[in-house]
Amino acid sequence: MFQMTPWVQKILILNILFFVLFNIMTVVSSDYLVLHSYASGKFIPTQFVSYMFLHGDFHHIFSNMFGLIIFAPLLEKFLGYKKFLWMYFISGIGAGILYWLVGAWELHLMYQDLLAYINNPNPDALVAYFDQHDHLTYINNLRYFENFAHHPNDPQIISETIKSIKESYDASAARGMVGASGAVFGVLATFALLFPNTELFLLFIPFPIKAKYLVSAYGLYELYKLIQDRPDDNVAHFAHLSGMLFAFILVTYWKRQRNSFY
């Protein structure tokens, strides 16, 4: 039986409530709560908070809430609810801001390449654009690119390629981020920093593992997935790592303050 603490319980209930309202009952659109890019025309600053309470599917919310109820109650008891909430929201909001900024820069580069292609449409530039910015489309439509290479001056094909690049950019600009993962990864990092030698038992590992090793391994896995950058991977690994980073900075700051935890 999990020993829940007041604010962990409130966060859990809010996440479940939002999931039921927007994923199961769909009583109202969650579009204005999703963290949107600046280029989408739907971005408002409050989304840096609201996105933390939305989840895409059951597996998404289950994994985040499972991590929350396992690691967060002890942190709330140890830190006190004020510091716990500071840590949780700074990790989540910070992860959202860094993810949003990186996404804004990537969209800027996409837009510059889009304009360059419109000014000089050619097969090599088309391949370069999709290979860099939308690799999955490139892999799934090789015949399309081969056809353009064989007919580089066909005005109809050129018009279609310009349309496809615009659609690719618009699709990227319309993507939003949801989930408490940044905040939960902040919880994991904080737990490992404050209770590094606590031994944890996992179902798929037949021996106990210390928190510092488990969280470090998880962080390295997220870094590996980020570097791998698979086009079919829609997990925001950068946001996960960003949540850990903000938690590390905050806990390090607290540790340097005299009698900070007492």
C-alpha positions in Angstrom: 0.0 0.0 0.0 1.5 3.4 -1.0 1.7 5.9 1.7 0.5 9.0 0.0 1.2 12.6 1.2 -1.2 15.5 0.8 0.3 17.3 -2.2 1.4 14.2 -4.1 -2.2 13.0 -3.7 -3.5 16.3 -5.1 -1.1 16.2 -8.1 -2.1 12.6 -8.7 -5.9 13.4 -8.6 -5.5 16.4 -10.9 -3.6 14.4 -13.5 -6.2 11.6 -13.4 -9.1 14.1 -13.5 -7.6 15.9 -16.6 -6.9 12.6 -18.3 -10.6 11.5 -17.8 -11.9 14.8 -18.9 -9.8 15.2 -22.0 -9.0 11.7 -23.1 -12.0 9.6 -22.0 -15.0 11.9 -21.8 -13.6 14.5 -24.2 -16.0 17.0 -22.8 -13.9 19.9 -24.0 -10.9 20.3 -26.3 -7.5 20.4 -24.5 -5.9 22.2 -27.4 -5.4 25.4 -25.5 -3.7 23.5 -22.6 -1.1 21.7 -24.8 2.3 23.3 -25.0 2.3 24.7 -28.5 5.2 26.2 -30.5 5.3 29.9 -31.2 4.7 29.2 -34.9 1.4 27.4 -34.4 -0.5 30.5 -33.4 -1.9 28.7 -30.4 0.8 29.4 -27.9 0.0 31.1 -24.6 2.5 31.3 -21.6 0.1 29.4 -19.2 0.8 26.3 -21.3 4.1 26.0 -19.6 2.1 24.8 -16.6 -1.0 23.3 -18.1 0.8 20.9 -20.3 2.1 19.1 -17.2 -1.4 17.8 -16.4 -2.2 16.3 -19.8 -1.2 12.9 -21.1 -1.5 11.3 -24.5 -2.7 7.8 -23.5 -3.0 5.4 -20.6 0.6 4.1 -20.7 1.8 7.7 -20.7 -0.1 8.7 -17.5 0.4 5.4 -15.8 4.2 5.5 -16.1 4.4 9.1 -14.9 2.0 8.6 -12.0 3.7 5.4 -11.0 7.0 7.2 -10.7 5.3 10.0 -8.8 3.7 7.8 -6.1 6.8 5.7 -5.7 9.4 8.5 -5.2 7.5 11.7 -4.4 5.9 11.0 -1.0 9.3 10.6 0.7 10.5 13.8 -0.9 7.4 15.8 0.3 8.0 14.5 3.8 11.7 15.3 3.8 11.6 18.6 2.0 8.3 19.9 3.3 5.5 20.6 0.9 6.7 24.1 -0.1 10.1 22.9 -1.3 8.6 19.8 -2.8 6.2 21.9 -4.9 9.0 24.3 -5.9 11.1 21.3 -7.1 8.2 19.7 -8.9 7.0 22.8 -10.8 10.5 24.2 -11.5 11.5 20.9 -13.0 8.3 20.6 -15.1 8.1 24.3 -16.2 11.9 24.4 -16.8 11.7 21.3 -19.0 8.8 22.8 -20.9 10.7 26.1 -21.5 13.9 24.5 -22.7 12.0 22.1 -25.0 10.0 25.0 -26.4 13.1 27.1 -27.0 14.9 24.2 -28.8 11.7 23.6 -30.8 11.5 27.3 -31.7 15.1 27.2 -33.0 14.5 24.0 -35.1 11.3 25.6 -36.6 13.4 28.7 -37.5 15.9 26.6 -39.3 13.1 24.7 -41.1 11.5 27.9 -42.2 14.8 29.3 -43.5 15.3 26.1 -45.5 11.6 26.2 -46.7 12.2 29.8 -48.1 15.5 28.7 -49.7 13.7 25.8 -51.4 10.9 28.0 -52.7 13.4 30.3 -54.2 15.4 27.5 -55.8 13.4 24.2 -56.0 15.5 21.3 -57.1 15.8 17.6 -56.3 18.9 17.8 -54.1 17.5 20.6 -52.0 14.2 18.7 -51.5 16.1 15.6 -50.4 18.3 17.7 -48.0 15.2 19.3 -46.5 13.3 16.1 -45.7 16.4 14.2 -44.7 17.2 16.8 -42.1 13.8 18.0 -40.9 11.3 15.2 -41.7 13.3 12.0 -42.2 10.3 9.7 -41.8 8.5 11.3 -44.7 11.7 10.9 -46.8 12.0 7.2 -46.0 8.4 6.5 -46.7 8.3 8.3 -50.0 11.5 7.4 -51.8 9.7 7.0 -55.2 8.3 10.5 -54.9 11.9 11.9 -54.6 13.2 9.6 -57.4 10.4 10.9 -59.7 11.4 14.5 -59.1 15.0 13.6 -59.8 14.0 12.3 -63.2 11.8 15.3 -63.9 13.5 18.3 -62.2 11.9 20.9 -64.4 8.3 19.7 -64.4 6.3 22.7 -63.1 3.5 20.4 -61.7 6.0 18.3 -59.7 7.8 21.4 -58.5 4.4 22.9 -57.3 3.7 19.6 -55.5 7.1 19.6 -53.8 6.6 23.1 -52.5 3.2 22.1 -51.2 4.7 19.1 -49.4 7.4 21.1 -47.8 4.9 23.7 -46.5 2.7 20.8 -45.2 5.8 19.3 -43.4 6.6 22.6 -41.8 3.0 23.2 -40.7 2.8 19.7 -39.2 6.0 20.3 -37.2 4.7 23.7 -36.0 1.4 22.2 -35.0 2.9 19.5 -32.8 2.4 20.1 -29.1 3.9 18.5 -25.9 2.0 17.1 -23.0 2.9 15.1 -19.9 4.3 15.4 -16.4 7.5 13.6 -17.5 9.7 16.6 -17.0 8.5 17.1 -13.4 8.6 13.4 -12.7 12.2 13.1 -13.9 12.9 16.0 -11.6 11.5 13.9 -8.8 13.7 11.0 -9.8 16.8 13.2 -9.9 16.0 14.8 -6.5 15.4 11.4 -4.9 18.8 10.2 -6.2 20.6 13.3 -5.0 19.0 13.2 -1.5 18.8 9.4 -1.0 21.6 8.1 -3.3 22.2 4.9 -1.4 18.6 3.9 -0.9 18.2 0.4 -2.3 15.3 -0.1 -4.7 13.7 -3.4 -5.8 12.4 -3.6 -9.4 10.3 -6.4 -10.9 12.7 -7.0 -13.8 15.9 -6.9 -11.8 16.5 -9.8 -9.4 18.6 -7.8 -7.0 18.4 -4.4 -5.2 19.9 -1.4 -7.0 20.9 1.9 -5.3 18.9 5.0 -6.4 21.9 6.8 -7.6 22.8 4.0 -10.1 19.2 3.5 -11.2 18.5 7.2 -11.9 21.9 7.6 -13.6 21.3 4.7 -15.8 17.8 6.0 -16.7 19.3 9.4 -17.5 22.0 7.8 -19.7 19.3 5.9 -21.5 17.3 9.1 -22.2 20.5 10.7 -23.5 21.1 7.7 -25.8 17.6 7.9 -27.1 17.9 11.7 -27.7 21.2 11.2 -29.6 19.7 8.4 -31.6 16.9 10.7 -32.7 14.7 8.1 -34.4 12.1 9.7 -36.7 9.4 7.4 -35.3 10.1 8.2 -31.7 7.6 10.8 -30.4 8.9 10.8 -26.8 10.3 14.2 -25.6 13.6 12.8 -24.3 15.1 16.3 -24.2 12.3 17.4 -21.8 13.0 14.4 -19.6 16.7 15.3 -19.3 15.8 19.0 -18.8 13.6 18.1 -15.9 16.5 16.3 -14.3 18.8 19.2 -15.0 16.6 21.7 -13.3 16.2 19.5 -10.3 19.9 19.0 -10.0 20.5 22.8 -10.1 17.8 23.4 -7.5 18.9 20.7 -5.1 22.6 21.7 -5.4 21.6 25.2 -4.6 19.6 24.1 -1.6 22.5 21.9 -0.3 24.8 24.9 -0.4 22.4 26.9 1.8 23.2 26.5 5.5 20.8 24.3 7.3 18.6 24.3 4.2 17.0 20.9 4.9 16.6 21.3 8.7 
